[in-house]
Structures are given as structure tokens and as C-alpha cells.
Amino acid sequence: MSGSFLMGILGGGQQAVELAYLSEAVEPSVKTEYVATLGTVAVIGTVTGPSIGALFSQIDTTINGLPLNTNNIPGFMILVASSAAFVQAVNQVQLACKQTLKSAIVPARSIRKKQALLPVTETSHLT
């Protein structure tokens, strides 16, 4: 119960924030691929988290003072799966940002080279 509550508070807006970031950071040509990957990872985490949690629901132990029992293991597993999905999504976004930056830097350099080759003209009419 406490694991599900924590997941609701900490992960409630996770996908919305990820999608907002993707819409700003990724080129339109690859945006569909990254949004689809994000959705796929989120669905996999949502489906496998409770399934794995159900498998481990018979455990009754304590790890570092945190009791893990039938009541909170499914929520804990959802938290772990969603965290893994978040890390995967962040890695995908970072990769997309690096690719975007590389493609943006090359044209800027070529523009500066072209500007350096332009002839310098007198601007005495401005004074």
C-alpha cells in the first residue's frame, strides 16, 4: 500500500514531463521514434511491475529497516520498474539531444566560414 502511494506521488507526472521534454529537445524527424520508445517502456514497466510483484508477494522480510511484505511488495516492484523505465527514457533523450546538437553545430561552423569569406565593405554612411 505504501509503495503504491509513493509511486503515485513520485511518478504521477513522470510521463507528462518526459513527453514535454521530448517535444522541446528532439528533432521532429525522430520525435515519433522516441515518443514510441517512451510509451513502450512505460507500458512494459506498468505491466511487468505488478506481475513480478505478484510473484514476490509471499516474501516477508526487512531490507535496511524497510519492511517488505504482501502489502507493499507489488507497489515496490512498480516503483522499481517505473524507475528503470525512467532511466531508459532519460538515456534515449540524452542520445537524441547529442544527435541534435551534432547536427546543429556543423551548419553553424559552415555559416561562420562563409561569413569570414565575405568581403568587408565600408560603412561610412552610418556615422
C-alpha positions as CSV (number, residue, x, y, z in Angstrom):
1,M,0.0,0.0,0.0
2,S,2.7,2.5,0.9
3,G,4.7,1.6,-2.2
4,S,1.7,2.3,-4.4
5,F,1.1,5.6,-2.6
6,L,4.8,6.6,-3.0
7,M,4.7,5.7,-6.7
8,G,1.6,7.8,-7.2
9,I,3.2,10.8,-5.7
10,L,6.7,10.5,-7.2
11,G,5.8,9.1,-10.5
12,G,2.4,10.7,-11.2
13,G,3.6,13.3,-13.7
14,Q,6.7,11.4,-14.9
15,Q,5.5,10.6,-18.3
16,A,3.9,14.0,-18.9
17,V,7.3,15.7,-18.0
18,E,9.2,13.3,-20.2
19,L,6.8,14.0,-23.2
20,A,7.1,17.7,-22.7
21,Y,10.9,17.5,-22.6
22,L,10.9,15.3,-25.7
23,S,8.8,17.8,-27.6
24,E,11.4,20.5,-27.0
25,A,14.6,18.6,-27.1
26,V,14.2,16.2,-30.1
27,E,14.1,17.0,-33.8
28,P,10.7,16.5,-35.4
29,S,12.1,13.8,-37.7
30,V,12.9,11.4,-34.9
31,K,10.3,12.6,-32.3
32,T,7.9,9.8,-33.2
33,E,10.5,7.1,-32.6
34,Y,11.4,8.5,-29.2
35,V,7.8,9.0,-28.1
36,A,7.0,5.5,-29.1
37,T,10.0,4.1,-27.2
38,L,9.0,6.1,-24.1
39,G,5.4,4.7,-24.4
40,T,6.7,1.2,-24.9
41,V,9.0,1.3,-21.9
42,A,6.2,2.8,-19.7
43,V,3.8,0.1,-20.7
44,I,6.3,-2.6,-20.1
45,G,7.1,-1.2,-16.7
46,T,3.4,-0.9,-15.9
47,V,2.6,-4.5,-16.9
48,T,5.7,-6.3,-15.6
49,G,5.9,-4.4,-12.3
50,P,2.7,-5.8,-10.8
51,S,3.3,-9.2,-12.4
52,I,6.7,-9.5,-10.8
53,G,5.3,-8.0,-7.6
54,A,2.7,-10.8,-7.5
55,L,5.4,-13.4,-7.8
56,F,7.3,-11.9,-4.8
57,S,4.2,-11.2,-2.8
58,Q,4.9,-14.2,-0.5
59,I,8.1,-12.6,0.8
60,D,8.1,-11.2,4.4
61,T,11.4,-9.6,5.2
62,T,13.1,-6.3,6.1
63,I,15.8,-4.6,4.0
64,N,17.7,-1.7,5.6
65,G,14.8,-1.2,8.0
66,L,12.2,-1.2,5.2
67,P,9.6,-4.0,5.7
68,L,8.8,-5.9,2.6
69,N,5.7,-7.9,2.8
70,T,2.5,-8.9,1.0
71,N,1.1,-5.4,1.4
72,N,3.9,-3.3,-0.2
73,I,5.9,-5.6,-2.5
74,P,3.7,-5.0,-5.5
75,G,4.0,-1.3,-5.1
76,F,7.7,-1.6,-4.6
77,M,8.0,-3.6,-7.8
78,I,6.0,-0.9,-9.7
79,L,8.4,1.7,-8.3
80,V,11.4,-0.3,-9.5
81,A,10.0,-1.0,-12.9
82,S,9.0,2.6,-13.4
83,S,12.4,3.8,-12.3
84,A,14.0,1.6,-14.8
85,A,11.6,2.9,-17.5
86,F,12.5,6.5,-16.5
87,V,16.3,5.8,-16.7
88,Q,15.8,4.3,-20.1
89,A,13.8,7.3,-21.3
90,V,16.4,9.7,-20.0
91,N,19.1,7.8,-21.8
92,Q,17.1,7.9,-25.0
93,V,16.5,11.7,-24.6
94,Q,20.2,12.3,-23.9
95,L,21.1,10.4,-27.1
96,A,18.6,12.4,-29.1
97,C,19.9,15.6,-27.7
98,K,23.5,14.7,-28.6
99,Q,22.4,13.9,-32.1
100,T,20.5,17.2,-32.3
101,L,23.5,19.2,-31.1
102,K,25.9,17.5,-33.5
103,S,23.6,18.3,-36.4
104,A,23.2,21.9,-35.2
105,I,26.9,22.6,-34.7
106,V,28.1,21.5,-38.1
107,P,25.9,24.1,-40.0
108,A,26.8,26.8,-37.6
109,R,30.5,26.3,-38.4
110,S,30.0,26.3,-42.1
111,I,28.0,29.5,-41.8
112,R,30.8,31.2,-39.9
113,K,33.3,30.1,-42.5
114,K,31.1,31.5,-45.3
115,Q,30.8,34.8,-43.4
116,A,34.6,35.0,-43.0
117,L,35.0,34.8,-46.7
118,L,32.6,37.7,-47.5
119,P,34.4,40.9,-48.5
120,V,34.5,43.7,-45.9
121,T,32.7,46.9,-47.1
122,E,32.9,50.5,-45.9
123,T,30.0,51.6,-43.7
124,S,30.8,55.3,-43.5
125,H,27.1,56.2,-44.0
126,L,26.4,55.0,-40.5
127,T,28.5,57.7,-38.8
